[in-house]
Amino acid sequence: MKIKSKPSEPRTPDQPEKSGKLAETIQANKQWFHAIAQQSSDIILVVNREAVVLYENDAVERILGFKPEERIGEKVFDHAHPDDVGFLSDAFNLLFADENAPVQQREVRVQDIEGNWHIFEAGASHLKQKGIVEAVVVNLRDITDRKRVEEALQESEARLHEREERYRNILDNMEEVYYEIDLKGRMTFFNSTAVRKLGYSRNEMIGMNFRQYVEKESHQKVFDAFHKVFLTGEPVQGVDWEIISKTGVRMPVESSISLMRGLQGDPVGFRGIIRDVTERKRAEEKLHREEQRFRALADQSADIIVIVNRKGIIIYENNAIEKVLGYKPEERIGGGLFDLVHPDDLKYLTEIAIKIAKDINAPHLRSEMRIRHRDGDWRIFEVTGSSLINRGKIESGIVNLRDITERKLAEKALRDSEARYREREERYRNILDNMEEAYYEVDLKGNLTFFNAAAVMNLGYADNFMMGLNFREYVDDENANKVFEAYHKVFLTGEPIKGIDWELITKESGKIPVESSISLIRDVQAKPVGFRGIIRDITERKRAEEALRESEAKFRNLTETAQDAIVTTNMKGMITYANPAAKALASGKAVVGMVLKDFLPPDSVEHHYDQIFDLLSRGFSETLSYESKIMRSPGDDPLYFDVKSSTLWNRGEPSGILLVARDATERKRTEEEIRLMAIIDPMTGLLNRRGFISLAEQQMKAAVRSCKKMLLFFIDLDGLKFINDTWGHEEGDRALRRTSAILKNTFRESDIVARLGGDEFATLVYDSPELPEVIMKRLQCRTDEECAASDLPYIISMSIGIADYDPSVPCSIHELMYEADQLMYNQKKSKKQAGKYPV
């Protein structure tokens, strides 16, 4: 290519002569050029008007692979990129045509000896001789590596932007709230769900402190959770609290919290996921109401109700055990079912229990047995027992014990409902990979294109196998059609849908129930390209629902077979439920829907219902117990019923009343007969424990009123077991009677003397003028006299503890007995250590 010359200077025959002079000039200054050029890392060229290279430094060989001498005489454009030749030609023409033209700069591409293209930052300027442009000096700086780095940086930024957009879309399409806050609890980042749930604008929420949207009573709880994460650095999950929207709506939530750190590892804030647990709370509340309902029935039962596991270990026992047998329920938990059963009854009952525990079709246990009371007496019980079956397997057993020594008791049993919801996890790629829920993306054909670690874990396949897997490969045909219709609906409407239930087939566990959300994915042109959503395993929820249904069925089975009359009403007094026993009292009338007052004729029943509703309206919600009487035909004795009523609750508000009525006619007939027998020990004729405590409590009240002191003697007959084992229980009974006689002869008639049970006696001395030492001396004399007068093979000896009752510092009879018992025990221990204990 030839460079255009100035029009004002046409070529003349002496042009070669000028070129010769230029060559001479260059030759003369060769050392000067060489010194500068050889120090430069850039390629430096000198080019004449014909675009012929007159000089090129050694950098050309290092950068392009050409030796400098090979380039001398070549055209400067020979290795330039075709697209850049036009610029180079125009630049040279301008420089030779206009001596005032500025330096020409641009990026150009030049091919090296191996055919690779290099990018150069080119600069071209005049080389003048006596004011005339004789040549052009070109400087080429290789910027190929810089350009590659810049292109890589641009590509990296583009990819980063694409990923940020992708994850932002993921966050904004999550059902859960994602948030980030600084160390002062101020919002720094959140997703669209947070804006939608709280109802504030994004500008309002940026910088908002958590105390502005957290219910006040939860402020300290939330702060403590954040503080714990700050101190330990460990994330926490499942923090329950309430958030308040801009409109004041309260929402129960469950949150996760983890610590965010800066580049130097310093804590800079917190991040987490907040999940709306309103539905879970409703389910828990419903389950709690059912548990209250069961608990109310169990607590009102006069029968002893026991639940045992397959090994016969007691896991539940109601409060009736204390009233009937004198044991506290917590004392019995963990003990064996038959620990207190009479030895003669044990073998038969054990055989029946083993059959029931092994055979799902075994008949119910129905029998009678004797059980030892805390005071040592044997009581007769009517016992019924059966298996509790869950999902076709025997899980535990339930036993109903009715004390028929004093009165008949009806069968009644409840078992505690068990169900707990568990939901907690967290966040986004870091969050998404730690979420309990599976996050997924599929293309329009339903092939997986993206998923988190939870999805891999749920399905049980390897990552590379799952990529591209079609949804029909992990659901059956029935569910595939259901899922397809859901995708199709979202595709047509563009609206996301939530709460789709279907079954997913895992590699290891088979089918599991899941709940899914689906939303549409669009590209930058808003064209649908796929779907995304979250899949939640709802196995536990399904089990809880099943447990609730089973619990309701068990409640109905219990009430339908109960001998007690059971009735529920609403707050207007209208009967909403009546079991068969209750309907029988109404002589065949339609009971449900009837007003409670009309359940039985007013002239035949004593009503307490007005008082019940009056107390309920004034906030009284405790269980009420009372007796009701039904008058029969003239000349017939009335029927008596023990009635218990308790409040039914719904969402924290009273919703009605539960009434349980038991036939107490037989009890009323025998009460008078057993009243006196209930407080006397038949062996010694002394008061028993019940009689002693009853009279002692009255005497203590009198002592407080009159400011009189009392003494409590707690007495234990020494060596009774040795006497029984050596000479037999008959001789042991004689020893107890002799001890009773000694005590009667020692104490005044006004003193309260009792046999508490076994070898234990007690005497309460009221306002005695004698010192304890005087009484003890008299007691020892009476004991010695009895031992001397009787030809006994053993010595009667007693260990005694004396407690002083001061009415100015009152205490209960049980506390006083405990104090005296400890003193007695210390004396007995001292006797044994000193070798003075009789054997």
Buried (B, 14 or more C-beta within 10 A) or exposed (E): BEBEBEEEEEEEEEEEEBBEBBEEBBEEEEEEBEEEBEEEEBBBBBBBBEBBBBBBBBBBBEBBEBEBEBBBEBBBBEBBBEEBBEBBBEBBBBBBBEEEBEEBEEEBBBBBEEEEEBBBBBBBBBBEEEEEBBBBBBBBBBBBEEBEEEEEEEEEEEEEEEEEEBBEBBBBBBBBBBBBBBBEBBBBBBBBBBBEBBBBEEEBBEEBEBEBBBBEEBBEEBBEBBEBBBEEEEBBBEBBBBBBBEEEEEBBBBBBBBBBEEEEEEBBBBBBBBBBBEEBBEBBBBBEBBBBBBBBBBBBBBBBBBBBBEEBEBBBBBBBBBEBBBBEBEEBEEBEBBEBBBEEBEEEBBEBBEEBBEEEEBEEBEEEBBBBBBBEBBBBBBBBBBBBEEEEEBEBBBBBBBBBBBBBBBBBBBBEBEBEBEBBBBBBBEBBBBBBBBBBBBBEEBBBBBBBBBBBEBBEBEEEEBEEBBBBBBBEEEBBEBBBEBBEBBBEEEEBBEEBEBBBBBEEEEEBBBBBBBBBBEEEEEEBBBBBBBBBBBEBBBBBBEBBEBBEEBBEEBBEBBBBBBBBBBBEBBBBBBBEBBBEBBEEEEBEEBEBEBBBEEEEBBEBBEEBBEBBEEEEEEEBEEEBBBBEEEEEEBBBBBBBBBBBBEEEEBBBBBBBBBBBBEBBEEBEEEEEEEBBBEEBEBBBBBBBBBBBEEBBEEBEEEEBBBBBBBBBBBBBEBBBEEBEEEBBBBBBBBBBBBBBBBBEEEBBBBBBBEBBBBBBBBBBEEEBEEBBEBBBEBBEEBBEEEEBEBEBBBBBBBBEBEBEEEBEBEEBBBBBBEBBBEBBEEBEEEEEBEE
